[in-house]
Amino acid sequence: MKTNSLSESRLAALGKFLLIGLVLVIPGYFFLYPQVLQCQIIGLSNFEKVNDYIYSSPSLEQNRRKNILGVIQKAEMRIDSFWLGKQAKPKLIICETPQEYQKYCQSTEGAGCSLGTPWGQSYVILNAQGLNVDVISHEMSHVELLGRLGWWKTTMDIPQWFNEGTALMLDRRFVNNPDSFGRYFDYMDEWLYQTGGGQNILELKSIASVKGFFNGGPKEVMLAYMSSGLEISYWLAYCGQTGLVKLVSDMKSGKSFAESYRDQENKAKQKDKLKLPDNPLRLPDSVKMDE
C-alpha cells in the first residue's frame, strides 16, 4: 500500500510538473513568435475563408483573388510532381496590404514566407503584391519537408542549405531548366558569377543554420542561395526525386541527415555511370587555394 501511494504521489508530482511546463512554455513560444499565434487564430479575424485551407484579405478584389487561387493550384501541382505526391496540408493566408503581411509573417519584405509549429501545423503567408507560381512553390516546398519530417527533425537536423536548395528546385526565378543535368550547369554559371569565377567561395557549413544563411547583405544572401542551388542540383542530378523521398524516409527511420545524404548519393553513383563536372563546393581546401 505504501509503495502504491508513493508511486501515485510521484506520478501526481510529474503530472503537475508537466502541466506547469506547458503553461509556461506555450505562452513563451507565442511571445517569441507572435506571428504564429496570429496564424492560429486566423479564423477569428476579418479574413474571409475561401475554402478549408485558404484565407483571403477582405480587401482583395474578387478578380484578383480568383487569379491567385489559380496560381496556387499550379504551385500545388508543381509540389505534387516534384515530391512524388503532395503530403503537407498548410493553411494559406493571402494578404493584400503590407500591414497584413507583417502581422502574419512578421516581415515587410518578400512575397511569401512559411511557418511551422512543433505540434504539426503549418502556414504559408502570401503577399498578393508580386505573387507568382515560383514564390508559392518555394514556400510550399519548405512546409512539405516540414510535414514529412516533423518540426523537430527539420529544425534541428536539416541544414538550411538543404532546405533552401530543395525549395530552389521548384523556384524557377533564378534557373529555369527542366533537365536535371542542365540545371546543375546553369547553377554552376550563376554560382561562378556570384563568386567572381570561384574566388569567393561560401562553405556549406557556414550556411547550415538559419542565422548563418541569412547573415549578411543581399549579395551574401544571394550567394548563399546560389551555393545551395549548386549543391542540391548536383545531388539531385544523381539521386533524383526518388532519392530525395528515400532520404526523408531514412531520416524518419533514425538515420542522420549526413548519413542519409551520403548514402543516397553513393548508391546512385554506383548504379549510374554518369560523370558530371566536379562540384566546386566539394573540392578539398588545398585545391580551392591552388585555384
Residue, then its C-alpha position, 0 to 999 in steps of 0.5 A: m500500500k505504501t509503495n502504491s501511494l508513493s508511486e501515485s504521489r510521484l506520478a501526481a508530482l510529474g503530472k503537475f510538473l508537466l502541466i506547469g511546463l506547458v503553461l509556461v512554455i506555450p505562452g513563451y513560444f507565442f511571445l517569441y513568435p507572435q506571428v504564429l499565434q496570429c496564424q492560429i487564430i486566423g479564423l477569428s479575424n476579418f479574413e474571409k475563408v475561401n475554402d478549408y485551407i485558404y484565407s483571403s484579405p477582405s480587401l482583395e478584389q474578387n478578380r484578383r483573388k480568383n487569379i491567385l487561387g489559380v496560381i496556387q493550384k499550379a504551385e500545388m501541382r508543381i509540389d505534387s510532381f516534384w515530391l512524388g505526391k503532395q503530403a503537407k496540408p498548410k493553411l494559406i493566408i493571402c494578404e493584400t496590404p503590407q500591414e497584413y503581411q507583417k502581422y502574419c509573417q512578421s516581415t515587410e519584405g518578400a512575397g511569401c514566407s512559411l511557418g511551422t509549429p512543433w505540434g504539426q501545423s503549418y502556414v504559408i503567408l502570401n503577399a498578393q503584391g508580386l505573387n507568382v507560381d515560383v514564390i508559392s512553390h518555394e514556400m510550399s516546398h519548405v512546409e512539405l519537408l516540414g510535414r514529412l519530417g516533423w518540426w523537430k527533425t527539420t529544425m534541428d537536423i536539416p541544414q538550411w542549405f538543404n532546405e533552401g536548395t530543395a525549395l530552389m528546385l521548384d523556384r524557377r526565378f533564378v534557373n529555369n531548366p527542366d533537365s536535371f543535368g542542365r540545371y546543375f550547369d546553369y547553377m554552376d554559371e550563376w554560382l561562378y558569377q556570384t563568386g567572381g569565377g570561384q574566388n569567393i567561395l561560401e562553405l556549406k557549413s557556414i550556411a547550415s543554420v538559419k542565422g548563418f544563411f541569412n547573415g549578411g547583405p543581399k549579395e551574401v544572401m544571394l550567394a548563399y542561395m546560389s551555393s545551395g542551388l549548386e549543391i542540391s542540383y548536383w545531388l539531385a542530378y544523381c539521386g533524383q526525386t526518388g532519392l530525395v523521398k528515400l532520404v526523408s524516409d531514412m531520416k524518419s527511420g533514425k538515420s542522420f541527415a549526413e548519413s542519409y545524404r551520403d548514402q543516397e548519393n553513393k548508391a546512385k553513383q554506383k548504379d549510374k555511370l554518369k560523370l558530371p563536372d566536379n562540384p566546386l563546393r566539394l573540392p578539398d581546401s588545398v585545391k580551392m587555394d591552388e585555384 
